[in-house]
Each structure stands twice: as C-alpha cells, then as structure tokens.
C-alpha cells in the first residue's frame, strides 16, 4: 500500500516508524505544518515532506493515511480524507468535542470507510491478562482506579507547542491522556459511563491547559472508577512516567507491579498474589497498533477501535470539562445510541 503520514512533528510519530519500516508498505510522503521534524521523517523513508496536508493530498494516489496534528484540525482533515475515500488511522481525540467526532463518524459510516483510533491499551497485554484470569471481558467490577502521570510539558515545546493552547489542543492532560483510561474502563465494565465529576488544575506547570486532572466516573450499572492524569512526572530519566492501577472484581484484586500485574485471587487469598507477566510500558503499543491496522484495512476487518468508540469517550470528556468549570459538580452523560 501507498501510505502517508500527516502531521509528522507529533510526539507519537517516532513510535510508529519502526513498525512502518518493517511493514513492507511504501511511505510515499509526509506533511509537517509545524516545520520541525517532518524532514527527518521524510529522509528516513526517502520521500518528500510537504508543509501542507492539503497539498500532499492533492498530489498523491494514497491507499492509507496515518493522521496526527493539532486536535482542533483533526475533524476537518478527517472529513477531507472521507470525501476522498482514503482509509485512515487518526490520533485521538479526533476533534475537540463529541459533536465534532460524531459528525466525522457519521460521514465515515455513510461511506463505510475504515477509520481506526489508537486506543492502544486495546492492543497491549493488560487486558489480555485480566481476560485470562476472568475468563472473559467485560466482567463485574467492584471498582477501579488508574493513575497515568506523564512527563512535564517541556516535551511539547519541540514541534507541538499547540498542545499548550486550549484553542488548538481543546484541553490538557484530560483531553490527551484520560481518553485511554475512559476507554479502558468501558472495556472492563462493558458499560457506558453515565456520570462524571472532575477536578482540574494547572498548578504544576502553570500553562493555559490543565496539567493535573482527577475524574470520578460512574458506569451505567453503578461501577465507580477513579482516573488521575497529569504532566508532573520528572522528565529525562529512564522512567518516563507513572502508570499504576488497582482493579477489584468478583474473581480477585489486580494491581500494577514490577514486571506485570499482581493478582490476588479471592478463593486463594491465603496463598498470596500471583504475578501475571505483562509489559505495561505504553510506548511499544503504537507499533502493535500499526501492525494491527495495516492488517485490518487490507483484510476488510473492523478496526480495533474506531470513531464510534472515541465519540463515546469524548462525551465523557465534554462532561468532565463542564464539571471542572462547575467546581466538580456531577454531570450526567447522554447514553450512547445504537
């Protein structure tokens, strides 16, 4: 297939490149409106770099696109790809509101066009390990808590300064990081999120977007979930972020641990926990995602995660920001339509 990369200065792009290079498909062009990293990416694949997405799309016959770039531009760029009938994978959140994503989703579905979204925890080992212990997913959760604290915002100042502007990013760590764990919570419970309370602050980094966020989620069946994200983890070391969790189910209790997942089974609690080996580093999952979507689009399979999934998550995100503006007041979320 003839593949393009749109928005090559995005910080996730380097995590895609090894898998793309091994895939056997041809990267024929890249775009980079930020003008920072695109030439380096283009040199790696021996292809041109364009300053404009639209210029690139006018010049090439394209079989598949990996789409990055400013959150505020994603829905419109996706619409252009839909109009041209080009299947694509688009970096979350695919827009800065659920309404934008819904419009794009409706247009893509009308054309039956393949569109994938990198909810990368779906292609990692965490869900596999829990599924193996539970027998299947979704399962009955008592409660769940997730903490994902990434490095400071300085990492965005080399080609992604737009991430620190609410007008172009739509928000901070909630929009950028929490989406993954809202989706994970939905995968575990099999339920839509019915309500959310949120508290957000920018006291760590002092930028215009929030750099710390705590969400209290309530699933439709009453399951509670706590989700904490932020940008305050010290950068520059071998450990790039904190990713920790605890999940209580009918079968037992799961916790993040060195080397994987600690699982304490309720019917064998006296014998202590079992370590379920699993890679919890999220960076390698982007290569898994590349492999998965290229195989799916060629076979005609349904995407591992798509626009309908991110639309559901963005309803929660919209409600979370509304809650934070209202000092943490409860915000109910319209249920998903079939």
N, C-alpha and C positions, 0 to 999 in steps of 0.2 A: 504494500500500500504506500501511497504518497502521503506523508504526514507533515503537518506544520505545527509550530509552537507559537502561540500568540501571547505576548507579554513576558519576554524572556528574562526580565530583571526581577521577576517574582522570586521570593526566597525559597520556594519549594522546587523551582525548576531543576536545580542541581540534583535533587533526589530522584528525578525521572530519567536522567541522561544515560546512566549505565544500562538500565533495562531497555531503553530505546535503542541504544547502540547494539545491544545483543539481539534485538528482536528480528533483525533481517529486513525490516521495513526502511524506507528511504525518507529521511527528514529533508525536505526539499527547500524549506525556507523558514525563517523565524522573524518575528516582529519585536520591536522594543521601543515603545514611545518614550520610555524613561532615558534611553541612550546610555545605559551604564554597563549591562552585562551581555547584551544581545550579540555583539560582535564576537565575543569569546565563544558563546554557544554556537554561533554560525560557523566559526572556524573549525570547531570540533567535528561538525558534520559536513564541512566543505560546501556550504550552501550560503545564499545571500541573507543579509539582515536588512529588514525594512523598518523605517521609523513609524510607519502607519499600518495598522491592521487592515484597513480597507484597501490600501494599495496592494498589499500582499494578496488579499483575497481576489482582487481583480486580475492578477497576473498568472495564477497557477491553477492547474487542474488538481483538486485535492480530494483524497479519499477519507482522511480523518484529521481532526484538529484537537490538540490539547490547548485549552484556553485558560489563561491566567489574567492578571491585570487588576486594575482598580475596581473595587467592588461596585462602585456607582456606575461603571460602564458595562458590567457583565451582562445584564439582561438585554441591553440593546445589541451588544455584539453577538449574543446568542441568537437573537432574532434574525440578524443578518445571515448567520450560518443556517438557521432553519429555512429561511427563504431560498437559500442556495442548495438546500438538500444535502448539506455536509454533516455527517455524524460527528459527534464531538464528546470530549470529556471536559467538564468545566469546573474549575476550582470553586469550592464553596466560598461564600454563601449564595452565589448565582444572582445576586441583586442585593439591595439594601432594605427590602421589605418583603413580606409574604405575598403582597399583591403583585409586585414585580415578578417574583418567581412563578406565581400562579398564571400570569399572562404568558410567560415563556413556556411553561409546561403545557398549557392548552394549545399553543401554536405547534409545539413539537409533537404532541399526541395526535393532532389533526393530520399531520404528515407521516405519522408512525415512524418518526426519526429516532434513532438511537442517541440517547444523551445519558452519560454517566457522570456521577459526582463522587469525589474521593472521600467518602466516609470510611477512612482507612482502617478503622477498628474492625470493620466487617471482614477484612482480608488478613487479619492477624490471628495470633494463637490464643488470645484471651477468651474469646467467645468459644473457640473450639474446646478449650479445657473445661469451661463451665458446662458446655453442652455434653461433653463426655461424662461428667460427674452427675449431671441432672438426668441424662437420658435423652433430653430434647430441650429445645427452646421454642417459644418462651416458657418461663416457669413461674411459680408463685413466689414472689419476693416478699420478705418481711419489710426490708428497707435496703437502701443502697446509698453509698457516698463515694464521690470521686473528687480528687484534687489533682489539677494539672497546672503547675506554675512554671511558665516558660521564662526565658532569659529577658533582660531589660530591653527597652525599646530602641537602644542604640543599634541593634541588629537590623532595624528597618531603615537606617539612615544611609544606606548604600544602594539606592535604586528603588526603595519603597517608602519614601518619606510620606507619601499619600496615606499610609496606614495610620498616621497620627492626626489626621484631619477628619472630623466627623462627616464632612460633606462628601468626601471621596471614599472613606472606609465604612461609613454607616455606624461605626461604633468601635470599641476597643476589644479587649480580651473576650467579652461575651460573644460578640459577633464572630470573632476569629477562632476562638478555642472551644467555647462552650457547646457549639453546634455538634461537635463529635460526640460529646457525652450525653446530650439530649437524645441523639440518635441511638447511642448505646443503651440508654435507659429504656427507650421504646423497644429495642430488640429484646432485651431481657424480660420485660413485662408483657410484651405483645399488646400493649395498651397505648392509646394516645395520651398525651399529657393534658389534663383537664384544667389545671390551675398552677399559678406560679407566684411566688413572692421574690423580690430581688433587692439586694443592696449593692451599690457600686461606688467606687471611689477612684480618684487619680492621685492619691497622696504619696504613692511610692515614686512615680516618675514625673509627676507634675505636668503631664501633657494634656491636650484637649480631650482625648478619649479616655475611657476608664481603663485603669491598669490593674484593678482587682475587682472581682465580682463574686458574689455568693447568691446562688439560686436555690430556693426550696421548691421542688417540683412535687406535684400530686398527680399520680396517674388516674385514669378514669375509674379504676377499681379501688382507689384509695391508697395505693402503694406510695410511700414517701421516698423522695430522693433528694440528696444534698449535693450540689455541684459548685465547686470552687475553682476559679481560674484566675490567672494573673500574669504579670510581666516582671515579677520582683526577684526571680531566682538569679543569683550572681552569675555573670557570664564569663566565658573564657576558659573554663576548666574542662576536665574530662567528662564531668557530669553536667549535661546541658540544661536539665530541667528536673522538676519533681513530678512524678506520676505515681500516685498512690490511690488505693481504693479499699473499700470493705463492702461486701455484699452478703446479706443474710437471706437464706432460702429455707424451704422446708427440709431440704436434704442436709444443709450444713452452713458453714460460715467461710467465706472466701476473703483473703487479704492479700495485698501485694507483698511480695517478699523477694529477697535476693535470689535470682535465678528462676523466678516464676511466680506461681500462685500458691499460697498456703491454704489448704483446705482442711477444715476440721469437721468431719462427718458427725452428725448428731447421734447416730446409732453406734458410733465407735469413739466417742469423745474421750474416753478414759485412756485410749492408746495414743492420743496426741494427734497433731495435724500431719497431713501428707503434703509434700511439695509436688506440685504439678509443674514440671518444667515448661517454661514459656518465655519467649522473647517479648519484653514489654517496651523496648525501645521503639518508638513510633516511626523513626526515620526510614528504616528498611521497608516499611509497609507501602511506601509510594512506588517502589519497584514492583512489589506484588500487584499493586493496582494497575500499573502499566501493562503487565503481562496479562492480567485478567481482562481488561477492557479490549485490548487488541484481539484476544481470542474470541471474546463475545461478539464484537462487531463483525468479525469475519464469519462466525457461525450463525449469526442471526439470533443469538441468545438475548435474554432480558438483562439489562445492566445490573451489576451487583448492588448499586444504589443509583437512584435517578432523581429527576426533578420532583416527582410526587413526594419522595422522601424528604428532600430539602425544603419543600414547601411546608410540610408538616412541622419540621423543626423551626422554620422561620416564623410560624405562628407563635411558637413559644418565645422566640427571641423578641418579637414585637411586643408581646405581653410583658416580658421581663423588663424591657426598657420603660414601658409605661408604668410598671410597678416601681422601679427605681425612682422615676420622676415624682412618684406619689409617696415617697418615703417608705417603700416596702409594702404598700397596700396590696392585698390579694387581687390578682387579675385572673378571671376565668377565660378559658380559651375555647373558641368555637370548635366543635367536633369535626373531624375530617369527613369529607363527603366520599361516598363510594365512587 
